[in-house]
Amino acid sequence: MTDESKQKPLKPKPTLSLEVGAKATRKLRAQRHVTRTVWFGLGMMGLIGWSVAIPTLLGAVTGLWLDQRYPEGRSWTLALLVVGLAIGCLNAWHWVTKEDRAMREEQEDNDE
């Protein structure tokens, strides 16, 4: 056996038209995703932050109001603060799941 027969066969290089077509496809896909920028990510983080903060603050304020109106041995402030935090976390989880689902569907559409 010669050294030439032991070598792996060379892969044919893609033609220029295939390379240009692949680059054009990538550019078109990138143009469709213009809205997914750093600002979009920061906006989403802000949305998630506010979706947790607002219910938590509303729970705390309502608890303070109840503690002033109906003073008892229990702390309405602490209880409603925890309830507001739980509602806010569920709300944030909803937004993240919704965005994740949208990104996966978009990715599947692009792969087809």
MMTF fields as JSON, N, C-alpha, C and O atoms, coordinates in Angstrom:
{
  "mmtfVersion": "1.0.0",
  "mmtfProducer": "UNKNOWN",
  "numBonds": 447,
  "numAtoms": 448,
  "numGroups": 112,
  "numChains": 1,
  "numModels": 1,
  "chainsPerModel": [1],
  "groupsPerChain": [112],
  "chainIdList": ["A"],
  "bondAtomList": [4, 2, 8, 6, 12, 10, 16, 14, 20, 18, 24, 22, 28, 26, 32, 30, 36, 34, 40, 38, 44, 42, 48, 46, 52, 50, 56, 54, 60, 58, 64, 62, 68, 66, 72, 70, 76, 74, 80, 78, 84, 82, 88, 86, 92, 90, 96, 94, 100, 98, 104, 102, 108, 106, 112, 110, 116, 114, 120, 118, 124, 122, 128, 126, 132, 130, 136, 134, 140, 138, 144, 142, 148, 146, 152, 150, 156, 154, 160, 158, 164, 162, 168, 166, 172, 170, 176, 174, 180, 178, 184, 182, 188, 186, 192, 190, 196, 194, 200, 198, 204, 202, 208, 206, 212, 210, 216, 214, 220, 218, 224, 222, 228, 226, 232, 230, 236, 234, 240, 238, 244, 242, 248, 246, 252, 250, 256, 254, 260, 258, 264, 262, 268, 266, 272, 270, 276, 274, 280, 278, 284, 282, 288, 286, 292, 290, 296, 294, 300, 298, 304, 302, 308, 306, 312, 310, 316, 314, 320, 318, 324, 322, 328, 326, 332, 330, 336, 334, 340, 338, 344, 342, 348, 346, 352, 350, 356, 354, 360, 358, 364, 362, 368, 366, 372, 370, 376, 374, 380, 378, 384, 382, 388, 386, 392, 390, 396, 394, 400, 398, 404, 402, 408, 406, 412, 410, 416, 414, 420, 418, 424, 422, 428, 426, 432, 430, 436, 434, 440, 438, 444, 442],
  "bondOrderList": [1, 1, 1, 1, 1, 1, 1, 1, 1, 1, 1, 1, 1, 1, 1, 1, 1, 1, 1, 1, 1, 1, 1, 1, 1, 1, 1, 1, 1, 1, 1, 1, 1, 1, 1, 1, 1, 1, 1, 1, 1, 1, 1, 1, 1, 1, 1, 1, 1, 1, 1, 1, 1, 1, 1, 1, 1, 1, 1, 1, 1, 1, 1, 1, 1, 1, 1, 1, 1, 1, 1, 1, 1, 1, 1, 1, 1, 1, 1, 1, 1, 1, 1, 1, 1, 1, 1, 1, 1, 1, 1, 1, 1, 1, 1, 1, 1, 1, 1, 1, 1, 1, 1, 1, 1, 1, 1, 1, 1, 1, 1],
  "groupList": [{"groupName": "MET", "atomNameList": ["N", "CA", "C", "O"], "elementList": ["N", "C", "C", "O"], "formalChargeList": [0, 0, 0, 0], "bondAtomList": [1, 0, 2, 1, 3, 2], "bondOrderList": [1, 1, 2], "singleLetterCode": "M", "chemCompType": "L-PEPTIDE LINKING"}, {"groupName": "THR", "atomNameList": ["N", "CA", "C", "O"], "elementList": ["N", "C", "C", "O"], "formalChargeList": [0, 0, 0, 0], "bondAtomList": [1, 0, 2, 1, 3, 2], "bondOrderList": [1, 1, 2], "singleLetterCode": "T", "chemCompType": "L-PEPTIDE LINKING"}, {"groupName": "ASP", "atomNameList": ["N", "CA", "C", "O"], "elementList": ["N", "C", "C", "O"], "formalChargeList": [0, 0, 0, 0], "bondAtomList": [1, 0, 2, 1, 3, 2], "bondOrderList": [1, 1, 2], "singleLetterCode": "D", "chemCompType": "L-PEPTIDE LINKING"}, {"groupName": "GLU", "atomNameList": ["N", "CA", "C", "O"], "elementList": ["N", "C", "C", "O"], "formalChargeList": [0, 0, 0, 0], "bondAtomList": [1, 0, 2, 1, 3, 2], "bondOrderList": [1, 1, 2], "singleLetterCode": "E", "chemCompType": "L-PEPTIDE LINKING"}, {"groupName": "SER", "atomNameList": ["N", "CA", "C", "O"], "elementList": ["N", "C", "C", "O"], "formalChargeList": [0, 0, 0, 0], "bondAtomList": [1, 0, 2, 1, 3, 2], "bondOrderList": [1, 1, 2], "singleLetterCode": "S", "chemCompType": "L-PEPTIDE LINKING"}, {"groupName": "LYS", "atomNameList": ["N", "CA", "C", "O"], "elementList": ["N", "C", "C", "O"], "formalChargeList": [0, 0, 0, 0], "bondAtomList": [1, 0, 2, 1, 3, 2], "bondOrderList": [1, 1, 2], "singleLetterCode": "K", "chemCompType": "L-PEPTIDE LINKING"}, {"groupName": "GLN", "atomNameList": ["N", "CA", "C", "O"], "elementList": ["N", "C", "C", "O"], "formalChargeList": [0, 0, 0, 0], "bondAtomList": [1, 0, 2, 1, 3, 2], "bondOrderList": [1, 1, 2], "singleLetterCode": "Q", "chemCompType": "L-PEPTIDE LINKING"}, {"groupName": "PRO", "atomNameList": ["N", "CA", "C", "O"], "elementList": ["N", "C", "C", "O"], "formalChargeList": [0, 0, 0, 0], "bondAtomList": [1, 0, 2, 1, 3, 2], "bondOrderList": [1, 1, 2], "singleLetterCode": "P", "chemCompType": "L-PEPTIDE LINKING"}, {"groupName": "LEU", "atomNameList": ["N", "CA", "C", "O"], "elementList": ["N", "C", "C", "O"], "formalChargeList": [0, 0, 0, 0], "bondAtomList": [1, 0, 2, 1, 3, 2], "bondOrderList": [1, 1, 2], "singleLetterCode": "L", "chemCompType": "L-PEPTIDE LINKING"}, {"groupName": "VAL", "atomNameList": ["N", "CA", "C", "O"], "elementList": ["N", "C", "C", "O"], "formalChargeList": [0, 0, 0, 0], "bondAtomList": [1, 0, 2, 1, 3, 2], "bondOrderList": [1, 1, 2], "singleLetterCode": "V", "chemCompType": "L-PEPTIDE LINKING"}, {"groupName": "GLY", "atomNameList": ["N", "CA", "C", "O"], "elementList": ["N", "C", "C", "O"], "formalChargeList": [0, 0, 0, 0], "bondAtomList": [1, 0, 2, 1, 3, 2], "bondOrderList": [1, 1, 2], "singleLetterCode": "G", "chemCompType": "PEPTIDE LINKING"}, {"groupName": "ALA", "atomNameList": ["N", "CA", "C", "O"], "elementList": ["N", "C", "C", "O"], "formalChargeList": [0, 0, 0, 0], "bondAtomList": [1, 0, 2, 1, 3, 2], "bondOrderList": [1, 1, 2], "singleLetterCode": "A", "chemCompType": "L-PEPTIDE LINKING"}, {"groupName": "ARG", "atomNameList": ["N", "CA", "C", "O"], "elementList": ["N", "C", "C", "O"], "formalChargeList": [0, 0, 0, 0], "bondAtomList": [1, 0, 2, 1, 3, 2], "bondOrderList": [1, 1, 2], "singleLetterCode": "R", "chemCompType": "L-PEPTIDE LINKING"}, {"groupName": "HIS", "atomNameList": ["N", "CA", "C", "O"], "elementList": ["N", "C", "C", "O"], "formalChargeList": [0, 0, 0, 0], "bondAtomList": [1, 0, 2, 1, 3, 2], "bondOrderList": [1, 1, 2], "singleLetterCode": "H", "chemCompType": "L-PEPTIDE LINKING"}, {"groupName": "TRP", "atomNameList": ["N", "CA", "C", "O"], "elementList": ["N", "C", "C", "O"], "formalChargeList": [0, 0, 0, 0], "bondAtomList": [1, 0, 2, 1, 3, 2], "bondOrderList": [1, 1, 2], "singleLetterCode": "W", "chemCompType": "L-PEPTIDE LINKING"}, {"groupName": "PHE", "atomNameList": ["N", "CA", "C", "O"], "elementList": ["N", "C", "C", "O"], "formalChargeList": [0, 0, 0, 0], "bondAtomList": [1, 0, 2, 1, 3, 2], "bondOrderList": [1, 1, 2], "singleLetterCode": "F", "chemCompType": "L-PEPTIDE LINKING"}, {"groupName": "ILE", "atomNameList": ["N", "CA", "C", "O"], "elementList": ["N", "C", "C", "O"], "formalChargeList": [0, 0, 0, 0], "bondAtomList": [1, 0, 2, 1, 3, 2], "bondOrderList": [1, 1, 2], "singleLetterCode": "I", "chemCompType": "L-PEPTIDE LINKING"}, {"groupName": "TYR", "atomNameList": ["N", "CA", "C", "O"], "elementList": ["N", "C", "C", "O"], "formalChargeList": [0, 0, 0, 0], "bondAtomList": [1, 0, 2, 1, 3, 2], "bondOrderList": [1, 1, 2], "singleLetterCode": "Y", "chemCompType": "L-PEPTIDE LINKING"}, {"groupName": "CYS", "atomNameList": ["N", "CA", "C", "O"], "elementList": ["N", "C", "C", "O"], "formalChargeList": [0, 0, 0, 0], "bondAtomList": [1, 0, 2, 1, 3, 2], "bondOrderList": [1, 1, 2], "singleLetterCode": "C", "chemCompType": "L-PEPTIDE LINKING"}, {"groupName": "ASN", "atomNameList": ["N", "CA", "C", "O"], "elementList": ["N", "C", "C", "O"], "formalChargeList": [0, 0, 0, 0], "bondAtomList": [1, 0, 2, 1, 3, 2], "bondOrderList": [1, 1, 2], "singleLetterCode": "N", "chemCompType": "L-PEPTIDE LINKING"}],
  "groupTypeList": [0, 1, 2, 3, 4, 5, 6, 5, 7, 8, 5, 7, 5, 7, 1, 8, 4, 8, 3, 9, 10, 11, 5, 11, 1, 12, 5, 8, 12, 11, 6, 12, 13, 9, 1, 12, 1, 9, 14, 15, 10, 8, 10, 0, 0, 10, 8, 16, 10, 14, 4, 9, 11, 16, 7, 1, 8, 8, 10, 11, 9, 1, 10, 8, 14, 8, 2, 6, 12, 17, 7, 3, 10, 12, 4, 14, 1, 8, 11, 8, 8, 9, 9, 10, 8, 11, 16, 10, 18, 8, 19, 11, 14, 13, 14, 9, 1, 5, 3, 2, 12, 11, 0, 12, 3, 3, 6, 3, 2, 19, 2, 3],
  "groupIdList": [1, 2, 3, 4, 5, 6, 7, 8, 9, 10, 11, 12, 13, 14, 15, 16, 17, 18, 19, 20, 21, 22, 23, 24, 25, 26, 27, 28, 29, 30, 31, 32, 33, 34, 35, 36, 37, 38, 39, 40, 41, 42, 43, 44, 45, 46, 47, 48, 49, 50, 51, 52, 53, 54, 55, 56, 57, 58, 59, 60, 61, 62, 63, 64, 65, 66, 67, 68, 69, 70, 71, 72, 73, 74, 75, 76, 77, 78, 79, 80, 81, 82, 83, 84, 85, 86, 87, 88, 89, 90, 91, 92, 93, 94, 95, 96, 97, 98, 99, 100, 101, 102, 103, 104, 105, 106, 107, 108, 109, 110, 111, 112],
  "secStructList": [7, 7, 2, 2, 2, 2, 1, 7, 7, 7, 7, 7, 7, 7, 7, 2, 2, 2, 2, 2, 2, 2, 2, 2, 2, 2, 2, 2, 2, 2, 2, 2, 6, 6, 6, 7, 1, 2, 2, 2, 2, 2, 2, 2, 2, 2, 2, 2, 2, 2, 2, 2, 2, 2, 2, 2, 2, 2, 2, 2, 2, 2, 2, 2, 2, 2, 2, 2, 2, 1, 7, 7, 1, 1, 7, 2, 2, 2, 2, 2, 2, 2, 2, 2, 2, 2, 2, 2, 2, 2, 2, 2, 2, 2, 2, 2, 2, 2, 2, 2, 2, 2, 2, 2, 2, 2, 2, 2, 2, 2, 2, 7],
  "xCoordList": [0.827, 0.0, 0.867, 1.909, 0.439, 1.185, 0.636, -0.445, 1.378, 0.954, -0.293, -1.091, -0.461, -1.619, -2.912, -3.938, -2.914, -4.137, -4.544, -5.717, -3.614, -3.915, -4.48, -5.096, -4.298, -4.765, -6.276, -6.874, -6.87, -8.316, -8.65, -7.877, -9.809, -10.198, -10.497, -11.063, -10.131, -10.36, -11.825, -12.451, -12.362, -13.734, -13.738, -12.85, -14.717, -14.769, -15.127, -15.979, -14.469, -14.749, -16.091, -16.439, -16.856, -18.125, -17.882, -16.905, -18.772, -18.626, -18.901, -19.472, -18.497, -18.668, -20.147, -20.504, -20.992, -22.424, -23.02, -23.901, -22.55, -23.05, -22.595, -23.361, -21.358, -20.851, -21.616, -21.992, -21.839, -22.573, -24.006, -24.543, -24.622, -25.984, -26.058, -26.999, -25.088, -25.074, -24.891, -25.545, -23.996, -23.785, -25.027, -25.376, -25.69, -26.907, -27.996, -28.732, -28.101, -29.096, -28.812, -29.73, -27.533, -27.173, -27.482, -27.951, -27.229, -27.511, -29.01, -29.438, -29.794, -31.247, -31.774, -32.649, -31.252, -31.672, -31.285, -32.057, -30.098, -29.647, -30.51, -30.791, -30.938, -31.789, -33.152, -33.763, -33.644, -34.93, -34.842, -35.856, -33.658, -33.488, -32.926, -32.221, -33.214, -32.688, -33.235, -32.535, -34.469, -35.063, -34.393, -34.536, -33.682, -33.021, -31.634, -30.619, -31.606, -30.341, -30.083, -30.834, -29.031, -28.706, -29.831, -30.175, -30.394, -31.479, -32.698, -33.407, -32.942, -34.061, -33.834, -34.751, -32.606, -32.284, -32.405, -32.933, -31.915, -32.031, -33.491, -33.899, -34.258, -35.686, -36.399, -37.28, -36.014, -36.617, -36.234, -37.061, -34.986, -34.571, -35.357, -35.77, -35.561, -36.346, -37.782, -38.369, -38.348, -39.72, -39.851, -40.807, -38.903, -38.937, -38.743, -39.405, -37.838, -37.621, -38.863, -39.232, -39.508, -40.724, -41.866, -42.7, -41.91, -43.001, -42.85, -43.819, -41.661, -41.46, -41.624, -42.237, -41.083, -41.065, -42.46, -42.782, -43.278, -44.593, -45.496, -46.018, -45.704, -46.545, -45.969, -46.719, -44.641, -44.021, -44.296, -44.667, -44.11, -44.373, -45.849, -46.193, -46.723, -48.161, -48.541, -49.351, -47.961, -48.223, -47.739, -48.43, -46.558, -46.02, -46.865, -47.15, -47.266, -48.074, -49.44, -49.932, -50.048, -51.343, -51.195, -52.056, -50.112, -49.867, -49.683, -50.204, -48.944, -48.785, -50.127, -50.41, -50.945, -52.266, -53.121, -53.797, -53.091, -53.869, -53.34, -54.124, -52.026, -51.451, -51.86, -52.059, -51.987, -52.416, -53.898, -54.307, -54.7, -56.155, -56.578, -57.453, -55.966, -56.349, -55.12, -54.616, -54.641, -53.443, -53.76, -54.682, -52.991, -53.148, -51.756, -50.762, -51.701, -50.416, -49.682, -48.465, -50.415, -49.807, -49.344, -49.867, -48.343, -47.853, -48.401, -47.963, -49.373, -49.909, -48.855, -48.843, -47.978, -46.941, -46.054, -45.807, -45.577, -44.692, -45.419, -44.881, -46.645, -47.401, -47.689, -47.489, -48.159, -48.496, -47.257, -47.303, -46.154, -44.901, -44.481, -44.064, -44.589, -44.238, -45.204, -44.779, -46.487, -47.48, -47.193, -47.24, -46.894, -46.569, -45.313, -45.249, -44.314, -43.09, -43.365, -42.835, -44.182, -44.523, -45.272, -44.99, -46.221, -46.966, -46.027, -46.136, -45.11, -44.149, -43.235, -42.94, -42.782, -41.926, -42.693, -42.145, -43.934, -44.754, -44.959, -44.936, -45.158, -45.325, -44.049, -44.114, -42.901, -41.625, -41.407, -40.937, -41.739, -41.601, -42.468, -42.054, -43.666, -44.565, -43.922, -43.94, -43.354, -42.731, -41.536, -41.365, -40.707, -39.517, -39.918, -39.333, -40.906, -41.384, -41.965, -41.741, -42.707, -43.308, -42.227, -42.322, -41.208, -40.121, -39.325, -38.939, -39.081, -38.336, -39.098, -38.507, -40.401, -41.229, -41.198, -41.111, -41.27, -41.233, -39.884, -39.83, -38.8, -37.477, -37.306, -36.714, -37.811, -37.714, -38.522, -38.062, -39.726, -40.549, -39.872, -39.897, -39.272, -38.575, -37.376, -37.106, -36.66, -35.513, -35.957, -35.299, -37.071, -37.58, -38.001, -37.785, -38.605, -39.004, -37.786, -37.828, -36.706, -35.494, -34.804, -34.175, -34.912, -34.253, -34.94, -34.319, -36.192, -36.939, -36.571, -37.112],
  "yCoordList": [-1.188, 0.0, 1.246, 1.3, 2.193, 3.436, 4.421, 4.226, 5.453, 6.48, 7.206, 7.676, 7.297, 7.996, 7.262, 7.912, 5.965, 5.206, 5.246, 5.035, 5.509, 5.575, 6.933, 7.042, 7.937, 9.274, 9.337, 8.644, 10.202, 10.398, 11.141, 11.983, 10.83, 11.565, 13.024, 13.311, 13.903, 15.322, 15.661, 15.169, 16.517, 16.978, 18.03, 18.881, 17.976, 19.01, 20.36, 20.442, 21.39, 22.722, 23.193, 22.927, 23.912, 24.425, 25.471, 26.219, 25.491, 26.45, 27.858, 28.048, 28.81, 30.206, 30.547, 31.301, 29.999, 30.315, 29.766, 30.395, 28.598, 28.053, 28.901, 29.124, 29.369, 30.219, 31.536, 31.999, 32.131, 33.4, 33.194, 34.036, 32.087, 31.788, 31.621, 32.111, 30.942, 30.74, 32.063, 32.313, 32.92, 34.226, 35.104, 35.819, 35.048, 35.84, 35.368, 36.183, 34.063, 33.52, 33.986, 34.359, 33.966, 34.433, 35.91, 36.318, 36.72, 38.153, 38.417, 39.255, 37.703, 37.873, 37.474, 38.145, 36.398, 35.95, 36.992, 37.26, 37.577, 38.602, 39.853, 40.496, 40.208, 41.382, 41.18, 42.143, 39.951, 39.679, 39.801, 40.035, 39.648, 39.674, 40.996, 41.023, 42.071, 43.373, 43.794, 44.469, 43.413, 43.827, 43.164, 43.655, 42.086, 41.374, 41.968, 41.359, 43.142, 43.81, 43.845, 43.271, 44.516, 44.675, 45.424, 45.11, 46.407, 47.184, 46.322, 46.501, 45.383, 44.466, 43.64, 43.453, 43.146, 42.355, 43.164, 42.679, 44.401, 45.258, 45.584, 45.63, 45.807, 46.06, 44.866, 45.022, 43.669, 42.47, 42.301, 41.898, 42.607, 42.53, 43.533, 43.228, 44.727, 45.728, 45.293, 45.498, 44.693, 44.204, 43.139, 43.144, 42.238, 41.174, 41.766, 41.352, 42.731, 43.369, 44.063, 43.914, 44.828, 45.52, 44.56, 44.818, 43.448, 42.493, 41.804, 41.247, 41.831, 41.308, 42.435, 42.234, 43.608, 44.699, 45.271, 45.554, 45.44, 46.076, 45.255, 45.814, 43.95, 43.193, 43.132, 43.126, 43.087, 43.054, 44.35, 44.328, 45.477, 46.771, 46.957, 47.49, 46.527, 46.624, 45.783, 46.209, 44.598, 43.761, 44.412, 44.367, 45.018, 45.677, 46.882, 47.072, 47.699, 48.884, 48.481, 49.082, 47.481, 47.001, 46.441, 46.66, 45.724, 45.196, 46.299, 46.2, 47.355, 48.483, 49.137, 49.489, 49.294, 49.9, 49.035, 49.554, 47.711, 46.817, 46.81, 46.743, 46.878, 46.915, 48.184, 48.147, 49.301, 50.541, 50.509, 51.019, 49.925, 49.891, 48.815, 49.048, 47.655, 46.522, 45.943, 44.892, 46.62, 46.116, 44.814, 44.76, 43.791, 42.499, 41.97, 42.685, 40.742, 40.114, 39.709, 39.523, 39.574, 39.175, 40.41, 41.513, 40.174, 41.26, 41.067, 40.188, 41.912, 41.861, 42.275, 41.787, 43.171, 43.666, 42.527, 42.382, 41.724, 40.622, 39.578, 39.084, 39.247, 38.222, 38.663, 37.896, 39.9, 40.366, 40.683, 40.638, 41.0, 41.179, 39.855, 39.83, 38.767, 37.447, 37.04, 36.49, 37.302, 36.977, 37.782, 37.237, 39.075, 39.912, 39.431, 39.433, 39.02, 38.495, 37.211, 37.022, 36.337, 35.087, 35.377, 34.773, 36.299, 36.668, 37.279, 36.979, 38.13, 38.743, 37.714, 37.806, 36.726, 35.68, 34.829, 34.46, 34.523, 33.776, 34.589, 34.044, 35.884, 36.77, 36.798, 36.719, 36.909, 36.914, 35.582, 35.547, 34.493, 33.169, 33.065, 32.481, 33.633, 33.638, 34.367, 33.86, 35.554, 36.336, 35.617, 35.596, 35.028, 34.332, 33.115, 32.859, 32.368, 31.203, 31.608, 30.941, 32.696, 33.186, 33.583, 33.23, 34.309, 34.708, 33.508, 33.445, 32.555, 31.355, 30.577, 30.108, 30.444, 29.742, 30.455, 29.811, 31.785, 32.559, 32.404, 32.282, 32.409, 32.247, 30.848, 30.699, 29.833, 28.457, 28.289, 27.651, 28.861, 28.776, 29.496, 29.021, 30.638, 31.398, 30.607, 30.59, 29.952, 29.151, 27.967, 27.64, 27.325, 26.203, 26.671, 25.968, 27.864, 28.409, 28.683, 28.476, 29.146, 29.441, 28.17, 28.159, 27.101, 25.851, 25.142, 24.335, 25.432, 24.753, 25.248, 24.774],
  "zCoordList": [0.0, 0.0, 0.0, 0.653, -0.707, -0.775, 0.246, 0.802, 0.475, 1.424, 0.947, 1.758, -0.347, -0.897, -0.612, -0.412, -0.584, -0.352, 1.113, 1.421, 2.027, 3.455, 3.856, 4.916, 3.069, 3.403, 3.243, 2.42, 4.066, 3.99, 2.71, 2.253, 2.131, 0.928, 1.278, 2.333, 0.428, 0.649, 0.413, -0.526, 1.291, 1.104, 0.009, -0.042, -0.853, -1.89, -1.258, -0.374, -1.724, -1.206, -1.749, -2.9, -0.883, -1.381, -2.466, -2.439, -3.379, -4.463, -3.957, -2.884, -4.725, -4.346, -4.162, -3.257, -5.007, -4.906, -3.612, -3.027, -3.155, -1.894, -0.71, 0.227, -0.749, 0.322, 0.382, 1.459, -0.777, -0.834, -0.347, 0.373, -0.735, -0.291, 1.213, 1.838, 1.812, 3.263, 3.993, 5.006, 3.475, 4.106, 3.992, 4.931, 2.843, 2.663, 3.617, 4.171, 3.811, 4.743, 6.159, 6.889, 6.554, 7.896, 8.069, 9.131, 7.047, 7.129, 7.252, 8.045, 6.467, 6.546, 7.919, 8.466, 8.472, 9.799, 10.849, 11.77, 10.715, 11.662, 11.556, 12.568, 10.342, 10.168, 10.798, 11.26, 10.828, 11.463, 12.977, 13.635, 13.536, 14.986, 15.476, 16.485, 14.802, 15.181, 16.541, 17.295, 16.876, 18.143, 19.338, 20.457, 19.147, 20.239, 20.48, 20.142, 21.059, 21.308, 22.81, 23.599, 23.181, 24.594, 25.303, 26.442, 24.625, 25.24, 25.484, 26.474, 24.577, 24.772, 26.035, 26.834, 26.213, 27.405, 28.679, 29.679, 28.648, 29.826, 30.135, 31.296, 29.089, 29.293, 29.899, 30.745, 29.463, 30.017, 31.488, 32.305, 31.819, 33.229, 34.068, 35.187, 33.523, 34.235, 34.419, 35.481, 33.39, 33.472, 34.544, 35.32, 34.588, 35.594, 36.987, 37.938, 37.107, 38.409, 38.929, 40.094, 38.049, 38.466, 38.743, 39.61, 38.01, 38.244, 39.599, 40.114, 40.181, 41.537, 42.561, 43.61, 42.263, 43.231, 43.52, 44.674, 42.492, 42.683, 43.611, 44.575, 43.364, 44.292, 45.716, 46.691, 45.826, 47.15, 47.906, 49.079, 47.224, 47.869, 48.185, 49.24, 47.287, 47.564, 48.778, 49.601, 48.891, 50.064, 51.341, 52.359, 51.303, 52.497, 52.899, 54.081, 51.922, 52.217, 52.759, 53.714, 52.163, 52.653, 54.065, 54.916, 54.31, 55.648, 56.68, 57.791, 56.324, 57.242, 57.549, 58.694, 56.519, 56.706, 57.632, 58.52, 57.422, 58.281, 59.718, 60.664, 59.883, 61.234, 61.984, 63.198, 61.273, 61.92, 62.251, 63.294, 61.39, 61.597, 62.598, 63.433, 62.514, 63.352, 64.049, 63.651, 65.079, 65.759, 66.51, 67.324, 66.224, 66.876, 67.201, 67.076, 67.607, 67.888, 66.623, 66.638, 65.536, 64.263, 63.489, 63.65, 62.646, 61.795, 60.387, 59.644, 60.038, 58.688, 57.671, 56.541, 58.078, 57.17, 56.701, 55.504, 57.629, 57.271, 56.427, 55.437, 56.827, 56.094, 54.662, 53.72, 54.5, 53.155, 52.324, 51.095, 52.989, 52.276, 51.635, 50.477, 52.378, 51.85, 50.735, 49.719, 50.917, 49.883, 48.613, 47.51, 48.764, 47.605, 46.895, 45.666, 47.67, 47.074, 46.297, 45.202, 46.854, 46.158, 44.857, 43.822, 44.918, 43.707, 42.675, 41.486, 43.112, 42.202, 41.554, 40.363, 42.338, 41.771, 40.757, 39.719, 41.049, 40.082, 38.804, 37.701, 38.966, 37.821, 36.973, 35.746, 37.626, 36.904, 36.21, 35.072, 36.874, 36.275, 35.019, 34.018, 35.079, 33.922, 32.745, 31.623, 32.986, 31.913, 31.309, 30.09, 32.169, 31.675, 30.851, 29.799, 31.318, 30.577, 29.231, 28.221, 29.223, 27.978, 26.972, 25.796, 27.417, 26.528, 26.039, 24.872, 26.933, 26.554, 25.484, 24.511, 25.667, 24.683, 23.335, 22.29, 23.36, 22.113, 21.41, 20.186, 22.181, 21.577, 20.99, 19.922, 21.666, 21.145, 19.863, 18.916, 19.832, 18.624, 17.462, 16.327, 17.751, 16.712, 16.192, 14.991, 17.111, 16.718, 15.854, 14.866, 16.223, 15.422, 14.032, 13.045, 13.958, 12.659, 11.782, 10.57, 12.397, 11.641, 11.179, 10.121, 11.956, 11.588, 10.433, 9.74, 10.225, 9.146, 7.793, 6.794]
}
